[in-house]
Amino acid sequence: MSDPLEGDAPCKGCGKVTTAHDYRVQMFRNDKYEYTLCRACDRGRRERAYADTGVLTTSLWLALTLEHREQWDHPTLPFLVSMHRIMDAAASFGRDIWFAGGLQKFFRESKYAAFSMSDTASSFRVLMLASAGRALFTFSGTSEQSVTLITDETSATARMGVQGIDATESEALTLIAQGKTLWESGQRPVVDREVGF
Ligand SMILES: [Zn+2]
C-alpha cells in the first residue's frame, strides 16, 4: 500500500474514501499506519470520548466553537453550557486578578516574561508567560488536567479567554479558582526559566 499520508484511504468509520486534500485524521501506532477517519467520524469519536469522560480537549473545544455558533449566546447543549461556565471563570480571573488584583501591573513592571506560582501543599501550579503582546496562564494540578487562559498583555479591556484545555468542567473551574486563591493569599509569581509553551 502507498504511504497513507499521501494516498487515498477509506475512513474506518463510514467507508468514505478520503484524499490527501480532505481533512482527515490518520492513526499510527509504533510508526505503523493503522487507520483513517474522516472529519465527521473524527468529530464523533471525540464527542463520544467527551460523553464518556467529560474531558474537554482543545481540539474538541475549537470544533464545538465553530460548529455551534447559532446557539453560542444561549447555549443549551451540555458541553456548550460547560464551556460557558469555564469562560465565565476565565473572565472572572481577568477581572479580579489580572485587573483588580494587579497581575497585569505586575507583568508590566517586571523585566522578565516567564513566571510560575505554586501551592507547596499540593502540586498545583500556574505557569505564566508574556509573549508577543499576549499573556498566557497554564493552570495544572496533580493529574494530567490543565487549562490555559490567554489575554492581551497591555489592553485595558477585559479579554481573558480560554486558549487550551484538557480537563473536565469541574477540574477546570477548580484549577482557575486555585489560581485566584493563591494570588489572593498574597503569593506572587517567581521568575521561572523553565516556563515555555
Ligand atoms: Zn467517516
Residues whose N, C-alpha, C, O or C-beta is under 5 A from the ligand:
A	BS01	ZN	C11 G13 C14 G15 C38 C41
